[in-house]
Structure formats: C-alpha cells, structure tokens
Amino acid sequence: MALAAKLQLRQSQSLVMTPQLMQSIRLLQFTHIELERFI
C-alpha cells in the first residue's frame, strides 16, 4: 500500500509518462483490487 502511494505521488509529480509506466501502474492497481476481492 505504501508502494502504491509512492507510485501515485510520483505519477502526479511527473508531467510526461511513458505508456509502459502507465500500464505498470494500472497493473499494480488492478492487482491491488483483485487482492481486496480475494480477501
């Protein structure tokens, strides 16, 4: 969860994001949601 917060902070600070980085963040968010559903 701390990692996700750091990623969101870094995302808001960086103006230019590569599609690969955006996809990675999206994947992490989806994984987090899936983990919540599983629990």
N, CA, C and O atoms as a GROMACS GRO file, in nm:
protein
  156
    1MET      N    1   0.084  -0.119   0.000
    1MET     CA    2   0.000   0.000   0.000
    1MET      C    3   0.088   0.125   0.000
    1MET      O    4   0.056   0.224  -0.065
    2ALA      N    5   0.198   0.119   0.074
    2ALA     CA    6   0.292   0.231   0.074
    2ALA      C    7   0.353   0.247  -0.064
    2ALA      O    8   0.378   0.359  -0.110
    3LEU      N    9   0.377   0.134  -0.130
    3LEU     CA   10   0.434   0.139  -0.264
    3LEU      C   11   0.338   0.207  -0.361
    3LEU      O   12   0.379   0.287  -0.444
    4ALA      N   13   0.211   0.174  -0.349
    4ALA     CA   14   0.110   0.236  -0.436
    4ALA      C   15   0.103   0.385  -0.412
    4ALA      O   16   0.088   0.463  -0.506
    5ALA      N   17   0.113   0.426  -0.287
    5ALA     CA   18   0.110   0.569  -0.254
    5ALA      C   19   0.229   0.640  -0.316
    5ALA      O   20   0.216   0.751  -0.368
    6LYS      N   21   0.345   0.577  -0.311
    6LYS     CA   22   0.465   0.637  -0.371
    6LYS      C   23   0.450   0.647  -0.522
    6LYS      O   24   0.491   0.746  -0.582
    7LEU      N   25   0.390   0.545  -0.582
    7LEU     CA   26   0.372   0.547  -0.727
    7LEU      C   27   0.275   0.658  -0.767
    7LEU      O   28   0.298   0.726  -0.867
    8GLN      N   29   0.168   0.675  -0.691
    8GLN     CA   30   0.071   0.780  -0.722
    8GLN      C   31   0.135   0.917  -0.704
    8GLN      O   32   0.110   1.008  -0.784
    9LEU      N   33   0.216   0.933  -0.602
    9LEU     CA   34   0.285   1.060  -0.578
    9LEU      C   35   0.380   1.088  -0.694
    9LEU      O   36   0.386   1.200  -0.744
   10ARG      N   37   0.454   0.988  -0.734
   10ARG     CA   38   0.548   1.004  -0.845
   10ARG      C   39   0.474   1.032  -0.975
   10ARG      O   40   0.520   1.109  -1.059
   11GLN      N   41   0.358   0.970  -0.990
   11GLN     CA   42   0.278   0.990  -1.111
   11GLN      C   43   0.230   1.135  -1.118
   11GLN      O   44   0.230   1.195  -1.225
   12SER      N   45   0.188   1.191  -1.006
   12SER     CA   46   0.137   1.327  -1.005
   12SER      C   47   0.249   1.428  -1.024
   12SER      O   48   0.225   1.538  -1.073
   13GLN      N   49   0.370   1.392  -0.987
   13GLN     CA   50   0.482   1.484  -0.998
   13GLN      C   51   0.540   1.486  -1.140
   13GLN      O   52   0.588   1.590  -1.185
   14SER      N   53   0.535   1.374  -1.209
   14SER     CA   54   0.594   1.367  -1.342
   14SER      C   55   0.492   1.408  -1.448
   14SER      O   56   0.380   1.356  -1.451
   15LEU      N   57   0.530   1.502  -1.533
   15LEU     CA   58   0.438   1.552  -1.635
   15LEU      C   59   0.432   1.456  -1.753
   15LEU      O   60   0.326   1.437  -1.814
   16VAL      N   61   0.545   1.395  -1.785
   16VAL     CA   62   0.550   1.305  -1.900
   16VAL      C   63   0.565   1.161  -1.851
   16VAL      O   64   0.659   1.128  -1.779
   17MET      N   65   0.470   1.077  -1.892
   17MET     CA   66   0.475   0.937  -1.851
   17MET      C   67   0.474   0.849  -1.975
   17MET      O   68   0.398   0.872  -2.069
   18THR      N   69   0.558   0.750  -1.975
   18THR     CA   70   0.561   0.658  -2.088
   18THR      C   71   0.444   0.560  -2.077
   18THR      O   72   0.403   0.525  -1.966
   19PRO      N   73   0.391   0.516  -2.189
   19PRO     CA   74   0.279   0.420  -2.187
   19PRO      C   75   0.313   0.296  -2.105
   19PRO      O   76   0.226   0.239  -2.039
   20GLN      N   77   0.439   0.254  -2.110
   20GLN     CA   78   0.478   0.134  -2.035
   20GLN      C   79   0.466   0.159  -1.885
   20GLN      O   80   0.421   0.072  -1.811
   21LEU      N   81   0.505   0.278  -1.840
   21LEU     CA   82   0.496   0.312  -1.698
   21LEU      C   83   0.350   0.321  -1.656
   21LEU      O   84   0.312   0.273  -1.548
   22MET      N   85   0.267   0.382  -1.740
   22MET     CA   86   0.125   0.392  -1.709
   22MET      C   87   0.063   0.253  -1.699
   22MET      O   88  -0.019   0.227  -1.612
   23GLN      N   89   0.103   0.164  -1.790
   23GLN     CA   90   0.050   0.028  -1.789
   23GLN      C   91   0.092  -0.046  -1.662
   23GLN      O   92   0.015  -0.122  -1.605
   24SER      N   93   0.215  -0.022  -1.620
   24SER     CA   94   0.264  -0.088  -1.498
   24SER      C   95   0.186  -0.042  -1.376
   24SER      O   96   0.149  -0.123  -1.291
   25ILE      N   97   0.161   0.088  -1.368
   25ILE     CA   98   0.085   0.142  -1.254
   25ILE      C   99  -0.057   0.087  -1.257
   25ILE      O  100  -0.113   0.051  -1.153
   26ARG      N  101  -0.115   0.082  -1.377
   26ARG     CA  102  -0.250   0.029  -1.391
   26ARG      C  103  -0.255  -0.117  -1.345
   26ARG      O  104  -0.348  -0.158  -1.276
   27LEU      N  105  -0.154  -0.193  -1.385
   27LEU     CA  106  -0.148  -0.334  -1.349
   27LEU      C  107  -0.138  -0.350  -1.198
   27LEU      O  108  -0.202  -0.438  -1.140
   28LEU      N  109  -0.058  -0.265  -1.133
   28LEU     CA  110  -0.045  -0.272  -0.987
   28LEU      C  111  -0.178  -0.239  -0.921
   28LEU      O  112  -0.216  -0.303  -0.822
   29GLN      N  113  -0.249  -0.140  -0.974
   29GLN     CA  114  -0.378  -0.103  -0.916
   29GLN      C  115  -0.478  -0.216  -0.932
   29GLN      O  116  -0.552  -0.247  -0.839
   30PHE      N  117  -0.481  -0.279  -1.050
   30PHE     CA  118  -0.572  -0.390  -1.073
   30PHE      C  119  -0.540  -0.505  -0.979
   30PHE      O  120  -0.630  -0.569  -0.925
   31THR      N  121  -0.412  -0.532  -0.960
   31THR     CA  122  -0.371  -0.639  -0.871
   31THR      C  123  -0.416  -0.610  -0.729
   31THR      O  124  -0.460  -0.701  -0.658
   32HIS      N  125  -0.407  -0.485  -0.687
   32HIS     CA  126  -0.448  -0.446  -0.553
   32HIS      C  127  -0.599  -0.468  -0.536
   32HIS      O  128  -0.643  -0.519  -0.433
   33ILE      N  129  -0.676  -0.431  -0.637
   33ILE     CA  130  -0.821  -0.450  -0.631
   33ILE      C  131  -0.854  -0.599  -0.625
   33ILE      O  132  -0.941  -0.641  -0.549
   34GLU      N  133  -0.785  -0.678  -0.706
   34GLU     CA  134  -0.809  -0.822  -0.707
   34GLU      C  135  -0.775  -0.883  -0.572
   34GLU      O  136  -0.844  -0.974  -0.525
   35LEU      N  137  -0.669  -0.833  -0.509
   35LEU     CA  138  -0.631  -0.884  -0.377
   35LEU      C  139  -0.740  -0.851  -0.275
   35LEU      O  140  -0.772  -0.934  -0.190
   36GLU      N  141  -0.797  -0.730  -0.283
   36GLU     CA  142  -0.904  -0.693  -0.190
   36GLU      C  143  -1.024  -0.784  -0.210
   36GLU      O  144  -1.086  -0.826  -0.113
   37ARG      N  145  -1.057  -0.813  -0.334
   37ARG     CA  146  -1.171  -0.902  -0.362
   37ARG      C  147  -1.143  -1.042  -0.308
   37ARG      O  148  -1.232  -1.107  -0.252
   38PHE      N  149  -1.020  -1.087  -0.324
   38PHE     CA  150  -0.984  -1.220  -0.279
   38PHE      C  151  -0.993  -1.230  -0.127
   38PHE      O  152  -1.040  -1.330  -0.074
   39ILE      N  153  -0.950  -1.127  -0.058
   39ILE     CA  154  -0.954  -1.127   0.088
   39ILE      C  155  -1.098  -1.104   0.132
   39ILE      O  156  -1.126  -1.100   0.251
   0.00000   0.00000   0.00000
